[in-house]
Amino acid sequence: MKKIASVAALSAIAVGMSTAAQAEGTLDAVKDKGFVQCGVSTGLPGFSNPDEKGNWQGMDVDVCRAIAAAVLGDASKVKYIPLTAKERFTALQSGEIDVLSRNTTWTQTRDTTLGLNFAGVNYYDGQGFLVSKNLGVKSAKELDGAAVCIQSGTTTELNLSDYFKLNNMQFDPIVFDTSDQTVKGFEAGRCDVLTSDQSQLYALRIKLADPSSAMVLPEVISKEPLGPVVRQGDDQWFNIVKWSLNAMINAEELGLSSANVDSMKESSDNPSIKRLIGLEGPKGEGLGLADDWGYQIVKQVGNYGEVFERNVGAGSPLGIERGINALWNQGGFLYAPPMR
């Protein structure tokens, strides 16, 4: 979800802030402690959620793992810090975490007033509506007068108000502090509709006692580009996070995967593949990393397609189609700058 309340307070913290990590440089700080401190959600299936053994999994988690593979050569060297929407930006500003990878929407306010930089988009999303099938509703245009479960102080709340006003409809907001509370309120019948990012709706639906009892309506009422976030003022770390994500996207486009990267390393004559895995081209010098940083990401974490499919794809519990998150040459939005 997308917290924007108390922007002025968060901005005040960001202005003039000087953390130990910033003074030293985040890359050096990460190498010194031997792990990446990554801010994630308190539990969102498909994006950042601990399994039954306490191991964190999800698309946002795999961004953290890719950074650790690039920087430390070991994707497991991550300390996950669960954060609420209210806590996440302050934790990054204060240096409690090195990177925030927590289904966070890239907006102008966040990019310009909080002392933070978005390093790219790892999931293109949009706000939608989850309804009980018993309600008999097929479109969001039929929700006039509905009670809507919503998480407080988010852009979701603002988008909802704009959408209903634009369509001359009324709604009764039922406000909760956390996403888990919203789905419990929905299941208990306190509201007719639950609204959030569509990806989160699919994740919350599987928490219902009977997931098949609810459906996501077709309307998407906003743009929600989700991606990792770092502090401003450390361009080297910003570049590392940005290119760790770009490496996974480029790898999929090149047909390079965790299963074939070793054979490709030995046999491929494709200059783009050789550059990505560090055999030719810029290698790791410009990032302050080992030459094989891209190889380590693909070998240990996989390409973007692998990350998508195992966490949220058609074969996962969420069952989300690639849609706009397909590669640019396959009808989607995904497009990474070339590695050369």
Stockholm file with secondary structure:
# STOCKHOLM 1.0

chainA/1-340         MKKIASVAALSAIAVGMSTAAQAEGTLDAVKDKGFVQCGVSTGLPGFSNPDEKGNWQGMDVDVCRAIAAAVLGDASKVKYIPLTAKERFTALQSGEIDVLSRNTTWTQTRDTTLGLNFAGVNYYDGQGFLVSKNLGVKSAKELDGAAVCIQSGTTTELNLSDYFKLNNMQFDPIVFDTSDQTVKGFEAGRCDVLTSDQSQLYALRIKLADPSSAMVLPEVISKEPLGPVVRQGDDQWFNIVKWSLNAMINAEELGLSSANVDSMKESSDNPSIKRLIGLEGPKGEGLGLADDWGYQIVKQVGNYGEVFERNVGAGSPLGIERGINALWNQGGFLYAPPMR
#=GR chainA/1-340 SS CCBCTTHHHHHHHHTTCCCHHHHHCHHHHHHHHTSEEEEECSCBTTTBEECTTSCEESHHHHHHHHHHHHHHSCTTCEEEEECCTTTHHHHHHHTSCSEECSSCBCCHHHHHHSSEEECCCSEEECEEEEEEGGGCCCSGGGCTTEEEEEETTBHHHHHHHHHHHHTTCCEEEEEESSHHHHHHHHHTTSCSEEEEEHHHHHHHHTTSSSGGGEEECSCCCSCEEECCEEETTCHHHHHHHHHHHHHHHHHHHTTCCTTTHHHHHHHCCCHHHHHHTTSSTTTTGGGTSCTTHHHHHHHHTCCHHHHHHHHTSTTSSSCCCCGGGSBGGGTSSBCCCCCC
#=GC SS_cons         CCBCTTHHHHHHHHTTCCCHHHHHCHHHHHHHHTSEEEEECSCBTTTBEECTTSCEESHHHHHHHHHHHHHHSCTTCEEEEECCTTTHHHHHHHTSCSEECSSCBCCHHHHHHSSEEECCCSEEECEEEEEEGGGCCCSGGGCTTEEEEEETTBHHHHHHHHHHHHTTCCEEEEEESSHHHHHHHHHTTSCSEEEEEHHHHHHHHTTSSSGGGEEECSCCCSCEEECCEEETTCHHHHHHHHHHHHHHHHHHHTTCCTTTHHHHHHHCCCHHHHHHTTSSTTTTGGGTSCTTHHHHHHHHTCCHHHHHHHHTSTTSSSCCCCGGGSBGGGTSSBCCCCCC
//
